[in-house]
Amino acid sequence: MSRRTIPSTGALLASSPLREAVAVHGRAAVKSAIHAAQEAAREGRLSPAEVPEAAMAALARHAARPVLNATGVLIHTNLGRAPLSAAARAALAAAAGWTDVEFDLTTGRRAARGRGALAALCESVPDAGAAHVVNNNAAALLLCALALAPGREIVISRGELVEIGDGFRIPDLLTAGGARLREVGTTNRTTARDYTAAIGPDTGFVLKVHPSNFRVEGFTSAASVAELAGCGVPVVVDIGSGLLAPDPRLPDEPDATTALRCGAALVTASADKLLGGPQAGLLLGDRDLVTALRRHPAARALRAGKLVLAALEATLRGPASPVAVMLSADVASLERRAHALASAVGRAEVVATTSVVGGGAAPGVRLPSFAVALPERFGAALRAERVVGRVEGGRCLLDLRTVDPADDDALVRAVLAAGAPPAGADGLGRAVLAAGAPPADADGLGPAVLAAGDPPCR
Protein backbone atom coordinates (compact mmCIF):
# COMPACT_ATOMS: atom_id res chain seq x y z
CA MET A 1 0.00 0.00 0.00
CA SER A 2 1.31 3.46 -0.91
CA ARG A 3 1.19 6.04 1.85
CA ARG A 4 0.08 8.50 -0.79
CA THR A 5 -3.34 6.83 -0.83
CA ILE A 6 -3.94 7.71 2.83
CA PRO A 7 -6.16 10.83 2.91
CA SER A 8 -4.43 13.96 4.18
CA THR A 9 -5.37 15.76 7.37
CA GLY A 10 -6.56 18.79 5.42
CA ALA A 11 -8.77 16.73 3.14
CA LEU A 12 -10.30 14.88 6.07
CA LEU A 13 -10.97 18.08 8.04
CA ALA A 14 -12.77 19.46 4.98
CA SER A 15 -14.88 16.34 4.54
CA SER A 16 -18.24 15.54 6.06
CA PRO A 17 -18.87 14.38 8.81
CA LEU A 18 -15.44 15.29 10.23
CA ARG A 19 -16.04 18.92 9.33
CA GLU A 20 -19.20 18.91 11.46
CA ALA A 21 -17.36 17.04 14.22
CA VAL A 22 -15.08 20.06 14.77
CA ALA A 23 -18.07 22.06 16.04
CA VAL A 24 -18.89 19.32 18.56
CA HIS A 25 -15.49 18.05 19.69
CA GLY A 26 -13.11 20.91 18.81
CA ARG A 27 -10.43 21.08 16.11
CA ALA A 28 -7.63 19.70 18.30
CA ALA A 29 -9.59 16.57 19.27
CA VAL A 30 -10.64 15.90 15.68
CA LYS A 31 -7.06 16.31 14.40
CA SER A 32 -5.80 13.93 17.10
CA ALA A 33 -8.36 11.29 16.06
CA ILE A 34 -7.41 11.75 12.39
CA HIS A 35 -3.69 11.39 13.11
CA ALA A 36 -4.28 8.18 15.10
CA ALA A 37 -6.32 6.70 12.24
CA GLN A 38 -3.70 7.74 9.67
CA GLU A 39 -0.97 6.09 11.73
CA ALA A 40 -3.01 2.87 11.92
CA ALA A 41 -3.29 2.95 8.11
CA ARG A 42 0.47 3.47 7.75
CA GLU A 43 1.05 0.41 9.93
CA GLY A 44 -1.35 -1.64 7.81
CA ARG A 45 -4.00 -2.05 10.52
CA LEU A 46 -6.52 -0.05 8.47
CA SER A 47 -7.09 0.48 4.78
CA PRO A 48 -6.95 4.11 3.55
CA ALA A 49 -10.70 4.02 2.93
CA GLU A 50 -11.31 3.14 6.60
CA VAL A 51 -9.47 6.18 7.99
CA PRO A 52 -12.47 8.61 8.14
CA GLU A 53 -14.72 6.04 9.82
CA ALA A 54 -11.99 5.11 12.32
CA ALA A 55 -11.46 8.77 13.22
CA MET A 56 -15.19 9.27 13.81
CA ALA A 57 -15.35 6.10 15.90
CA ALA A 58 -12.48 7.35 18.07
CA LEU A 59 -14.27 10.64 18.65
CA ALA A 60 -17.46 8.82 19.66
CA ARG A 61 -15.55 6.90 22.33
CA HIS A 62 -14.56 10.15 24.01
CA ALA A 63 -18.10 11.52 24.26
CA ALA A 64 -21.03 10.61 26.47
CA ARG A 65 -23.07 8.23 24.36
CA PRO A 66 -26.81 7.77 24.84
CA VAL A 67 -27.95 4.19 25.35
CA LEU A 68 -31.27 2.37 25.55
CA ASN A 69 -31.77 0.87 29.00
CA ALA A 70 -33.51 -2.49 28.60
CA THR A 71 -32.17 -3.95 31.85
CA GLY A 72 -35.34 -3.63 33.89
CA VAL A 73 -33.45 -1.50 36.46
CA LEU A 74 -35.33 1.80 36.59
CA ILE A 75 -32.61 3.83 38.30
CA HIS A 76 -29.44 2.30 36.88
CA THR A 77 -26.38 3.78 38.59
CA ASN A 78 -23.99 2.68 35.85
CA LEU A 79 -26.22 4.28 33.20
CA GLY A 80 -26.50 7.63 34.98
CA ARG A 81 -29.37 6.91 37.38
CA ALA A 82 -32.59 8.79 36.60
CA PRO A 83 -33.19 9.83 32.98
CA LEU A 84 -34.36 13.44 32.84
CA SER A 85 -37.80 14.52 31.66
CA ALA A 86 -38.26 16.46 28.44
CA ALA A 87 -38.91 19.56 30.55
CA ALA A 88 -35.64 19.13 32.44
CA ARG A 89 -33.69 18.59 29.21
CA ALA A 90 -35.18 21.76 27.75
CA ALA A 91 -34.25 23.63 30.93
CA LEU A 92 -30.66 22.39 30.59
CA ALA A 93 -30.46 23.74 27.07
CA ALA A 94 -31.93 27.09 28.12
CA ALA A 95 -29.56 27.41 31.08
CA ALA A 96 -26.49 26.53 29.01
CA GLY A 97 -26.19 30.16 27.95
CA TRP A 98 -26.56 33.29 30.04
CA THR A 99 -29.14 32.84 32.78
CA ASP A 100 -30.57 34.70 35.77
CA VAL A 101 -29.26 32.08 38.23
CA GLU A 102 -28.13 34.83 40.67
CA PHE A 103 -29.69 37.92 39.10
CA ASP A 104 -33.00 39.72 39.61
CA LEU A 105 -34.25 40.99 36.27
CA THR A 106 -36.72 43.35 38.00
CA THR A 107 -34.28 45.19 40.26
CA GLY A 108 -31.11 44.62 38.26
CA ARG A 109 -29.36 43.42 41.40
CA ARG A 110 -27.84 40.19 42.63
CA ALA A 111 -30.42 37.64 43.81
CA ALA A 112 -30.42 34.40 45.80
CA ARG A 113 -28.76 31.61 43.83
CA GLY A 114 -31.19 29.07 42.36
CA ARG A 115 -34.19 30.69 44.04
CA GLY A 116 -36.58 29.07 41.56
CA ALA A 117 -35.38 25.56 42.38
CA LEU A 118 -35.42 26.27 46.12
CA ALA A 119 -38.95 27.65 45.94
CA ALA A 120 -40.08 24.59 43.97
CA LEU A 121 -38.57 22.30 46.62
CA CYS A 122 -40.37 24.11 49.44
CA GLU A 123 -43.62 23.99 47.48
CA SER A 124 -43.17 20.23 47.01
CA VAL A 125 -42.41 19.75 50.73
CA PRO A 126 -44.46 22.42 52.58
CA ASP A 127 -43.28 21.08 55.95
CA ALA A 128 -39.75 22.27 55.18
CA GLY A 129 -38.94 25.72 56.50
CA ALA A 130 -36.15 26.11 53.95
CA ALA A 131 -34.17 24.16 51.38
CA HIS A 132 -30.65 24.05 50.04
CA VAL A 133 -29.07 22.18 47.12
CA VAL A 134 -25.55 20.76 46.88
CA ASN A 135 -23.91 18.50 44.32
CA ASN A 136 -24.99 15.12 45.76
CA ASN A 137 -26.37 13.49 48.89
CA ALA A 138 -22.91 12.64 50.23
CA ALA A 139 -22.12 16.36 50.04
CA ALA A 140 -25.30 17.11 51.98
CA LEU A 141 -24.22 14.79 54.81
CA LEU A 142 -20.68 16.17 54.76
CA LEU A 143 -22.01 19.72 55.05
CA CYS A 144 -24.12 18.70 58.06
CA ALA A 145 -21.03 17.27 59.75
CA LEU A 146 -18.95 20.35 58.94
CA ALA A 147 -21.53 22.89 60.06
CA LEU A 148 -23.29 21.14 62.95
CA ALA A 149 -20.66 18.87 64.51
CA PRO A 150 -17.10 20.14 63.90
CA GLY A 151 -14.95 18.37 66.49
CA ARG A 152 -18.09 17.07 68.16
CA GLU A 153 -20.02 13.80 68.23
CA ILE A 154 -22.63 12.45 65.84
CA VAL A 155 -24.78 9.76 67.44
CA ILE A 156 -25.64 6.97 65.01
CA SER A 157 -26.87 3.38 65.23
CA ARG A 158 -24.37 0.62 64.49
CA GLY A 159 -26.95 -0.85 62.14
CA GLU A 160 -26.82 2.29 59.99
CA LEU A 161 -23.05 2.54 59.39
CA VAL A 162 -23.59 1.73 55.74
CA GLU A 163 -21.43 1.58 52.65
CA ILE A 164 -23.05 3.59 49.86
CA GLY A 165 -21.30 2.09 46.84
CA ASP A 166 -17.89 1.97 45.17
CA GLY A 167 -16.23 1.53 48.57
CA PHE A 168 -17.48 4.81 50.05
CA ARG A 169 -18.75 4.53 53.62
CA ILE A 170 -20.91 6.87 55.69
CA PRO A 171 -18.60 6.68 58.76
CA ASP A 172 -15.56 7.73 56.70
CA LEU A 173 -17.51 10.58 55.12
CA LEU A 174 -18.62 11.98 58.47
CA THR A 175 -15.27 11.72 60.20
CA ALA A 176 -13.60 13.36 57.20
CA GLY A 177 -15.64 16.41 58.17
CA GLY A 178 -13.97 16.53 61.57
CA ALA A 179 -16.75 14.91 63.58
CA ARG A 180 -16.50 11.91 65.88
CA LEU A 181 -18.98 9.06 65.75
CA ARG A 182 -20.77 7.81 68.84
CA GLU A 183 -22.07 4.38 67.86
CA VAL A 184 -25.10 3.09 69.74
CA GLY A 185 -27.14 -0.11 69.80
CA THR A 186 -26.26 -3.23 67.86
CA THR A 187 -26.40 -4.29 64.24
CA ASN A 188 -29.93 -5.64 64.57
CA ARG A 189 -31.45 -3.71 67.49
CA THR A 190 -31.22 -0.06 68.50
CA THR A 191 -33.73 1.61 70.80
CA ALA A 192 -34.52 5.23 71.57
CA ARG A 193 -32.93 4.70 75.01
CA ASP A 194 -29.63 3.84 73.31
CA TYR A 195 -29.62 7.26 71.64
CA THR A 196 -30.69 9.29 74.68
CA ALA A 197 -28.11 7.58 76.89
CA ALA A 198 -25.35 8.64 74.48
CA ILE A 199 -26.44 12.27 74.06
CA GLY A 200 -24.42 14.81 76.02
CA PRO A 201 -22.91 18.30 75.86
CA ASP A 202 -20.58 17.19 73.07
CA THR A 203 -23.34 15.92 70.77
CA GLY A 204 -23.72 17.80 67.51
CA PHE A 205 -26.71 15.89 66.19
CA VAL A 206 -28.36 12.48 65.94
CA LEU A 207 -28.18 10.90 62.48
CA LYS A 208 -30.58 8.32 61.11
CA VAL A 209 -29.51 6.73 57.83
CA HIS A 210 -31.99 4.73 55.78
CA PRO A 211 -30.27 1.41 54.95
CA SER A 212 -31.58 1.47 51.41
CA ASN A 213 -29.27 -1.21 50.00
CA PHE A 214 -29.81 -3.98 52.55
CA ARG A 215 -32.32 -5.29 55.05
CA VAL A 216 -31.88 -6.99 58.40
CA GLU A 217 -34.76 -9.28 59.25
CA GLY A 218 -35.75 -11.33 62.27
CA PHE A 219 -35.00 -10.15 65.82
CA THR A 220 -34.73 -6.45 65.01
CA SER A 221 -35.83 -3.03 66.22
CA ALA A 222 -35.08 0.56 65.27
CA ALA A 223 -35.97 3.85 66.89
CA SER A 224 -38.34 5.98 64.84
CA VAL A 225 -37.80 9.61 63.99
CA ALA A 226 -40.74 10.53 66.22
CA GLU A 227 -39.10 8.80 69.21
CA LEU A 228 -35.87 10.74 68.68
CA ALA A 229 -37.41 14.12 67.95
CA GLY A 230 -37.54 15.16 71.61
CA CYS A 231 -33.98 14.17 72.50
CA GLY A 232 -32.76 17.77 72.78
CA VAL A 233 -30.44 17.86 69.77
CA PRO A 234 -31.17 18.12 66.04
CA VAL A 235 -32.19 14.89 64.32
CA VAL A 236 -30.84 14.61 60.77
CA VAL A 237 -32.51 11.95 58.61
CA ASP A 238 -30.82 10.69 55.46
CA ILE A 239 -33.67 9.19 53.42
CA GLY A 240 -31.36 8.57 50.47
CA SER A 241 -33.64 8.01 47.51
CA GLY A 242 -35.28 11.43 47.26
CA LEU A 243 -38.92 10.48 47.76
CA LEU A 244 -40.54 13.78 48.78
CA ALA A 245 -43.97 12.49 49.84
CA PRO A 246 -45.47 9.05 50.61
CA ASP A 247 -46.04 6.82 47.58
CA PRO A 248 -48.40 3.83 47.94
CA ARG A 249 -46.34 1.92 45.37
CA LEU A 250 -43.33 2.16 47.70
CA PRO A 251 -44.79 1.56 51.17
CA ASP A 252 -41.44 0.92 52.92
CA GLU A 253 -39.54 3.82 51.38
CA PRO A 254 -39.05 6.79 53.74
CA ASP A 255 -40.02 10.22 52.45
CA ALA A 256 -39.09 13.79 53.33
CA THR A 257 -42.59 14.96 54.25
CA THR A 258 -43.18 12.17 56.77
CA ALA A 259 -39.73 12.55 58.34
CA LEU A 260 -40.23 16.29 58.87
CA ARG A 261 -43.72 15.80 60.27
CA CYS A 262 -42.31 13.25 62.69
CA GLY A 263 -39.86 15.84 64.02
CA ALA A 264 -36.70 15.63 61.91
CA ALA A 265 -34.75 18.89 61.98
CA LEU A 266 -33.14 18.20 58.62
CA VAL A 267 -33.68 15.70 55.82
CA THR A 268 -31.03 14.87 53.22
CA ALA A 269 -31.69 13.07 49.96
CA SER A 270 -30.55 12.46 46.39
CA ALA A 271 -32.33 14.23 43.53
CA ASP A 272 -31.38 11.75 40.81
CA LYS A 273 -33.19 8.71 42.15
CA LEU A 274 -36.94 8.52 42.85
CA LEU A 275 -37.38 12.26 42.31
CA GLY A 276 -36.15 11.69 38.76
CA GLY A 277 -34.00 14.82 38.57
CA PRO A 278 -30.35 15.67 37.99
CA GLN A 279 -27.54 14.61 40.31
CA ALA A 280 -27.89 16.80 43.39
CA GLY A 281 -28.10 16.60 47.16
CA LEU A 282 -31.19 18.02 48.83
CA LEU A 283 -31.31 19.57 52.31
CA LEU A 284 -34.78 20.28 53.70
CA GLY A 285 -35.91 21.36 57.14
CA ASP A 286 -35.50 23.93 59.90
CA ARG A 287 -34.90 27.41 58.45
CA ASP A 288 -32.17 28.39 60.93
CA LEU A 289 -30.25 25.16 60.42
CA VAL A 290 -30.53 25.36 56.63
CA THR A 291 -29.27 28.96 56.79
CA ALA A 292 -26.29 27.85 58.91
CA LEU A 293 -25.46 25.17 56.35
CA ARG A 294 -25.83 27.58 53.44
CA ARG A 295 -23.50 30.13 55.07
CA HIS A 296 -20.78 27.62 55.97
CA PRO A 297 -17.57 28.20 53.95
CA ALA A 298 -17.70 24.63 52.59
CA ALA A 299 -21.10 25.30 51.02
CA ARG A 300 -19.33 27.23 48.27
CA ALA A 301 -17.26 24.16 47.35
CA LEU A 302 -20.28 21.86 47.42
CA ARG A 303 -22.84 24.04 45.66
CA ALA A 304 -24.81 22.99 42.60
CA GLY A 305 -24.24 24.63 39.22
CA LYS A 306 -26.75 26.52 37.09
CA LEU A 307 -27.51 23.48 34.91
CA VAL A 308 -28.41 21.34 37.91
CA LEU A 309 -30.59 24.06 39.42
CA ALA A 310 -32.44 24.59 36.15
CA ALA A 311 -33.06 20.87 35.60
CA LEU A 312 -34.13 20.38 39.22
CA GLU A 313 -36.69 23.18 39.05
CA ALA A 314 -38.10 21.82 35.78
CA THR A 315 -38.31 18.32 37.29
CA LEU A 316 -40.25 19.61 40.29
CA ARG A 317 -42.60 21.87 38.35
CA GLY A 318 -42.95 19.85 35.15
CA PRO A 319 -44.80 16.69 34.13
CA ALA A 320 -44.17 13.26 35.62
CA SER A 321 -40.54 12.19 35.39
CA PRO A 322 -39.52 9.11 33.38
CA VAL A 323 -38.90 7.29 36.68
CA ALA A 324 -42.49 7.96 37.78
CA VAL A 325 -43.78 6.86 34.37
CA MET A 326 -41.77 3.61 34.55
CA LEU A 327 -43.00 2.92 38.07
CA SER A 328 -46.64 3.21 36.98
CA ALA A 329 -46.32 1.45 33.59
CA ASP A 330 -49.30 -0.75 32.71
CA VAL A 331 -48.27 -4.42 32.61
CA ALA A 332 -50.77 -5.31 29.88
CA SER A 333 -49.31 -2.56 27.71
CA LEU A 334 -45.80 -3.93 28.34
CA GLU A 335 -46.96 -7.37 27.20
CA ARG A 336 -48.49 -6.00 24.00
CA ARG A 337 -45.30 -4.09 23.19
CA ALA A 338 -43.20 -7.19 23.85
CA HIS A 339 -45.25 -9.27 21.40
CA ALA A 340 -45.05 -6.52 18.77
CA LEU A 341 -41.28 -6.29 19.17
CA ALA A 342 -40.82 -10.06 19.11
CA SER A 343 -42.83 -10.24 15.91
CA ALA A 344 -40.83 -7.43 14.33
CA VAL A 345 -37.43 -9.03 15.00
CA GLY A 346 -38.34 -12.61 14.14
CA ARG A 347 -38.98 -15.68 16.24
CA ALA A 348 -38.10 -14.19 19.63
CA GLU A 349 -39.64 -15.27 22.90
CA VAL A 350 -41.86 -13.08 25.07
CA VAL A 351 -41.33 -13.71 28.78
CA ALA A 352 -42.97 -12.48 31.96
CA THR A 353 -40.26 -11.08 34.20
CA THR A 354 -39.60 -8.73 37.11
CA SER A 355 -38.10 -5.24 37.12
CA VAL A 356 -36.51 -3.49 40.12
CA VAL A 357 -36.19 0.15 41.12
CA GLY A 358 -32.40 0.05 41.52
CA GLY A 359 -29.92 2.74 42.46
CA GLY A 360 -30.18 1.99 46.18
CA ALA A 361 -33.89 2.87 46.18
CA ALA A 362 -36.74 0.56 47.22
CA PRO A 363 -34.79 -2.66 46.54
CA GLY A 364 -37.53 -4.67 48.21
CA VAL A 365 -40.02 -3.69 45.51
CA ARG A 366 -40.55 -6.07 42.58
CA LEU A 367 -42.36 -4.74 39.52
CA PRO A 368 -44.03 -7.22 37.14
CA SER A 369 -42.91 -6.70 33.56
CA PHE A 370 -42.47 -8.32 30.15
CA ALA A 371 -39.33 -8.79 28.13
CA VAL A 372 -38.21 -10.02 24.74
CA ALA A 373 -35.77 -12.91 25.14
CA LEU A 374 -32.94 -13.45 22.66
CA PRO A 375 -29.95 -15.81 22.61
CA GLU A 376 -27.25 -14.86 25.11
CA ARG A 377 -24.84 -13.74 22.37
CA PHE A 378 -27.11 -10.74 21.73
CA GLY A 379 -25.98 -9.18 25.02
CA ALA A 380 -22.60 -8.12 23.62
CA ALA A 381 -23.90 -7.51 20.10
CA LEU A 382 -26.59 -5.14 21.35
CA ARG A 383 -24.15 -3.21 23.54
CA ALA A 384 -22.27 -2.42 20.33
CA GLU A 385 -25.57 -0.90 19.15
CA ARG A 386 -25.88 1.07 22.43
CA VAL A 387 -28.62 -1.13 23.83
CA VAL A 388 -28.07 -2.57 27.31
CA GLY A 389 -30.15 -5.60 28.25
CA ARG A 390 -29.49 -8.15 30.95
CA VAL A 391 -28.08 -11.63 30.51
CA GLU A 392 -29.92 -14.12 32.66
CA GLY A 393 -30.36 -17.89 32.49
CA GLY A 394 -28.46 -18.14 29.21
CA ARG A 395 -30.59 -15.51 27.47
CA CYS A 396 -30.44 -11.79 26.77
CA LEU A 397 -33.61 -10.18 28.12
CA LEU A 398 -34.85 -6.81 26.88
CA ASP A 399 -37.17 -5.62 29.67
CA LEU A 400 -39.65 -3.10 28.28
CA ARG A 401 -40.52 -1.40 31.58
CA THR A 402 -37.33 0.64 31.25
CA VAL A 403 -37.69 1.34 27.51
CA ASP A 404 -39.66 4.41 26.44
CA PRO A 405 -42.38 3.33 23.96
CA ALA A 406 -41.05 6.04 21.64
CA ASP A 407 -37.81 4.02 21.44
CA ASP A 408 -39.43 0.71 20.41
CA ASP A 409 -38.60 1.23 16.73
CA ALA A 410 -34.99 2.04 17.60
CA LEU A 411 -34.85 -1.12 19.70
CA VAL A 412 -36.09 -3.20 16.76
CA ARG A 413 -33.47 -1.66 14.47
CA ALA A 414 -30.74 -2.41 17.01
CA VAL A 415 -31.78 -6.06 17.33
CA LEU A 416 -31.88 -6.49 13.56
CA ALA A 417 -28.48 -4.82 13.25
CA ALA A 418 -27.11 -7.17 15.90
CA GLY A 419 -28.38 -10.17 13.90
CA ALA A 420 -31.95 -11.44 13.96
CA PRO A 421 -32.25 -14.82 15.74
CA PRO A 422 -32.90 -17.81 13.49
CA ALA A 423 -36.21 -19.64 13.89
CA GLY A 424 -36.13 -21.96 16.86
CA ALA A 425 -32.66 -20.89 18.00
CA ASP A 426 -32.06 -21.54 21.69
CA GLY A 427 -35.64 -22.71 22.01
CA LEU A 428 -37.12 -19.36 21.02
CA GLY A 429 -40.57 -18.98 19.53
CA ARG A 430 -42.41 -20.82 22.27
CA ALA A 431 -45.35 -19.55 24.26
CA VAL A 432 -44.98 -16.92 26.98
CA LEU A 433 -42.87 -18.23 29.86
CA ALA A 434 -41.91 -16.85 33.24
CA ALA A 435 -38.36 -15.54 33.42
CA GLY A 436 -36.00 -16.31 36.25
CA ALA A 437 -34.79 -14.21 39.16
CA PRO A 438 -35.17 -10.43 39.09
CA PRO A 439 -32.16 -8.49 37.83
CA ALA A 440 -29.36 -7.49 40.12
CA ASP A 441 -29.33 -3.84 41.11
CA ALA A 442 -27.01 -1.59 39.15
CA ASP A 443 -24.90 -1.14 42.29
CA GLY A 444 -24.19 -4.87 42.35
CA LEU A 445 -26.96 -5.71 44.80
CA GLY A 446 -28.50 -9.10 44.27
CA PRO A 447 -32.20 -9.96 44.24
CA ALA A 448 -32.16 -10.89 47.91
CA VAL A 449 -31.27 -7.32 48.91
CA LEU A 450 -34.28 -5.52 50.37
CA ALA A 451 -34.91 -2.24 52.10
CA ALA A 452 -37.09 -1.01 54.92
CA GLY A 453 -37.63 2.43 56.37
CA ASP A 454 -39.18 3.97 59.44
CA PRO A 455 -42.91 3.38 59.80
CA PRO A 456 -45.03 6.51 59.25
CA CYS A 457 -45.35 8.80 62.23
CA ARG A 458 -48.59 8.15 64.03
N, C-alpha and C positions, 0 to 999 in steps of 0.2 A: 504494500500500500504506500502511495506517495503522500508525504505530509502536505503536499500542496492541495490535496483534495479535502483536507480538514478545513471547515469554514472558519474564516477569520473572526476575531473578536468584534471588529467593527461591523461586519456583515450580520453577525448574530444579534448585536445590540439594535440593529436597524430592522430586524425581522420581527414579525408577530408570531408568538405571544411574548417573546422576551422584551420587546419594546414596552409593552404594557406592564410587564413585571417590574420595570424600573420604578414606576409610580407606586407600586405596592411595597416592594422590598428595598428600594434604594439602588443606585447605580453600582456602588461598591460591592454589595452582596450579589447582584446579578453577574458582575464581572468575575467575581470569585468562583461562582458556580460554573460559568462558561470556561474559565481556565482549567478547573478540575476536570470537566468533561473533555476538553481538548487534550489534556495530558493523558487521560484514559485512552483516547483514540490513538495518540502517538505510541502508546505502549501496546496497542493491539487488543485492548480489552473492549473497545467499542468500534463500530464502523463509523466513518465520517457522517453518514446520514443519521446516526443515533445521537450525535452530539447535542442538538437543540433539545430533544426530549429528555436526555440525561440531565442537562442543566436545569430544566424546569422541574424535574423530579427532585433534584437536590434542593431547590428553593422551597418546594412544598414540605420537605422534611423539617425545615427550620421555622415553619409557621404553625400556629394553632389550627388544627384541621377538624372541621365538624365531622361528627360520626352519628350514625343511627344507633340508639341504644335499644337492643332487642333482648337484653339480659333478664328482664323481669325485676330488676332492682330499680326502684323508682328514684331514689336519691343515691346515685352511684358515685362514691368518692373519687374513684380513679377516672371517671368521665366528667368531673367538674361539679359534682353534686347537683343542685337543682337547676334545671334549664329555665331560663328567664321567659317571662311572658312577652307577647308582642309589644305591649305597652312599655315594659321595662327596656326592651331592646331599642324602641324608638326614643326613649328618654336618654339612653346611652349615646345615641347618635346626636341628639340635640345638645347634650352637655359636653360633647367632645370639643366644641369650639368655645368661644367666650360665653360665660354664663353668670348669672347673678348669685352664685353660691354664697358670697359674703357681701352682697351689695344690695342696698334698698333703692329700687328704681324711682320711688316716690320722692324720697328725701335727698337722694344723691349721696348718701353717706354709707359707711360700713354697717353691715347688719350681721346678725347672728348666723354662724356658719350652718348650712344645711337646715335652716329653720322649717322648710317645707316638709322634709323627711321627719324631723322631730315632732312637728305638729301632727303628722299622719300617724306616727307611733302612739302618741298620747290619745288621739281619737280612737285608735284601735284598741287601746287598753286604758279606758277612762279611770281605772283605779290607780294608775301611775301618776304621781305628782309631777314628774319630769322624766325626760329620756335623754340618753346620750348614745352615740354610735362610734365604735372603734373598728379596727380592721378585722377582728375575728373574736370568737368567744374566749379563746385563751387570753387574748389581750384584755378583755373585759375583766376576767378573774385577776390577771396580773395587776391591773389598775386598782382593783379593790384592795389587794394586798399592799400595794405601794402607798395608797392614800389613807387607808383605814387601819392598817396594822404594821407600820414600819417599826421593826425591832420589837414587836409585840407578838402575842399568841393568836393563832386562829384555831378555834376548837372545831374538830371534825371527827366524824365516826370512822373507825378503822375499816368498816365495810364500804366506805365511799372514797378510799384512796385509790382512785382508778387510773388506769392507763388509757389515754384517749386516742391512741393510734400512732403508728410509725415510731414507737418507742418513747413518745412524750407522756409524762406522768404528771398528774395534778400536784402531788407533793413537791416535785422538783420545781414546777412552775411557781408555786406559792413561796417557797423558800428562796427562790432566786430574787424575789421582790423584797427580801430582807425580813420576812416574817418567820416566826417559829410555829411549828405545828404542835398542838396539844391533842393527841389521839385519845379517843374515848370509846368505850364499849368493846365489842368483839366483831369478828367478821360477819357473824350471822345475827347478832342481837345487840342493839343499842337503844337505851331508853332515855326518856327526857331527864331522868335523875342523873344519868351519866354526864350529860351536858352541864346541868346546873352545878354539879359537884366540881366541875373543872373550871367554871367561870370565876374569874377574880379580877383584881385591879389591872392586871397585865393583859387582859383579853381585848383584842381589837374587834373581833366579830365571830359569830358562829357561822359556819359554812355547811350547807347541805348540798350535796352533789347527786344529781340523778344518775344512777348507774345504768345508763342507757344501752350499754353493750354487753351486759350480762345480767343474770338473775340468780339469786340465791333462794332456794326453796326449802321447805321443811320447817325446822324449829328456828323461826326467825321473828324478829320484831324491829321496827324502826320508829323513831320519834317523828311525829308529824310537824309540819310548819306551825300549826296552831299551838301545839304543846310548847314550842320553843319561843313563840312570839313574846311571851312575858318574862323572858330570862334576864332582861336588863341591859342587853347589848344588842347591836344590830344583827339581824339574821339575814344572811345573803344566801339566795337559793339559785343554784345553777341548774336550770331545767334542760339545758343542752339544745334540744331540737328546734326551738323557736316557735312552738305552738302558743299562740297568743290568747286563745280562749278555748274552753272545753270543746272536744269534737267527739260525738258519739261513736264514730268509726274507730277511734283510738282511745278506748276507755281507761287504759292504764298509763297514758302519756300525760305527764304533768304540764300545766299551762301557766302562763304568766298571770292571767287574771285571777285564777284560783289561789295561786301562791300569795299574791298581794292581798287578797281578801282575807286570807288566813293569817296575815300579820307579817309577811316578809318585808324587810326594809328595802331590799334590793333584789331584783331578779336579773340574771344574766342568761343570754341565749345566743344561738347562731341564727343568722338571717337566711342562710343558704340551704336550709334543710326543709322542715315542714312549712315554713313561711313561704318558701319558693322564690326568695329574692337573691341578691348578689351576696358574695362573701362579705360578712360583716359581723361584728359583735354588738349585741344590744344590751343596754343597761336601762332598767326601768324601775322606778320606785320613789322613795322619799326625796322631795325637792332639795332639801339641804344637803343630803348625802350625794345626790347626783351633781349638784353644783360643786361640792368639794372635789369630786372625781374629775369633773370637767376642768377645774382650775389647777389641778396638779400638773407640775412640769412635764411629767411623762405622758400626759394626755396629748401633747403636741406630737410626740413620736408615734403614738398609737392611733391617731385620728384617721378617719375614712376620707378618701378623696372625693372629688366632685362627681365622678362617674358612679361610684357606689351610692352616694347620697341620692342622685337622680334616679337610679334604677330602684333603690329601696322605696322612695316615695311613690313611684309609678306602680310598684308591686302592691303597696298598701292601698292605694287609691283606685287601682285599675281593676279589670275583670279577674276572674279566678285564675290562679297560676297554673302552669302545666302540672305541678305536683298535685294540686287539688283536683284537677281534671282526671289525672291518672288514678287517684284514690277512689274517685266516684264512678269510674268507667263501668258501663253496663256489660255484664258477663255475656249475655246473649249477643250483644253487638260484637264483642270480641270473637265469639265463636263464628259468627257470619263472616267476619273479615278473614279469619283464619282459613275457612273453606274457600273463600274467593282467592286468597293468595296461593293456597295449595293447588288450586285448579290452574292458576295462571302460570305457575312454574313447572307443572308436570305432576307426576305421581308422587306427591309429598304427603306425609301423614299429618293429620290434625290431632293434637293431643290436649287433653285437659291437664292443666298444671297449676302451679301456685307461684304468685309473685310475692316479693317482700318490700318493705319500705326502704330499708338500707340506710347507709350513712350514719349509723349509730342512733337511729330514730325508730321507735316502736318495733324493735326486732321480734317481739312476741306476736305481731299481727301477721296473719297469712291471708293473702288476697287471691281468691279463685280467678283463674285466667285461662286463656287458650293460646297455644303456640303451634307453629308449623315446625315439624321435625324433619331434619335432613340428615344424611350420613355425616359422621363425625368429621370427615375431611373438610366439610364446608366451613368449619370454625375458622381455620386459618385462611381459607380462600376468601371468605367474606370480610375478614379483617383487612385484607388487601383492598377491598372495595369500600372500606370505612363503615362497615356494619359489624357491630359487636353483639354476638349472641352468647349463649352459654352451652358448654359441652357437658353433657350429663348422660350417664348410662349408655355411652357409646354413640350418642347422637348429638347433633347441633340443634338446639331449640331456639326458635325465634319467637319470643314471648311478646304478644301484641299489646299487652297492657302498657308497656313503656314505649310504644311506637305511636307517634301522632298519625291519625288516619290520613292526614294530608301527605304523609310520607310512604303510604302503602305502595304507590307506583314505583317510587325510587327503590323500595325494598325488593320488589319483583325484578327490576332491572339489575340490581346487585346480585341477586341469586342466579339469574340467567347468565350474567357475566362471569360468575364464579364457576358455572358449569351445571346445567340442569341435571337432576338425578335421573338415571335410567329407570324405566318401569320395573318395579319390584325390587330395586336395589335396597339392601339392608332391611328387607321386610317392609318397605314403605308401600303405601297405597291401601293399607287395611282400614278398618273402621276406626272411629275415634277411641283412643285408649287413654288411660290415666298415666300421666308422667310420674317420674320418681320423686325424690326428695326436693323440697324447695331450694332455690339457689342460695349459695353462700352470699353473705353480705359483702359489699364492695370493700369493706375494711378487713376482710379475711375472717369474718365471724361465721361460724357454721350454722346450720338450721336449728341446732339445739339451743342457740343463744337467744334468750328472751329478755324482756325488760319489764320493770314494774315501777310505778311512781307512788308518791304519797296519795292516800285516798283524799277525795274532796273534803274541804273544811265543812264541818257540820254546824 
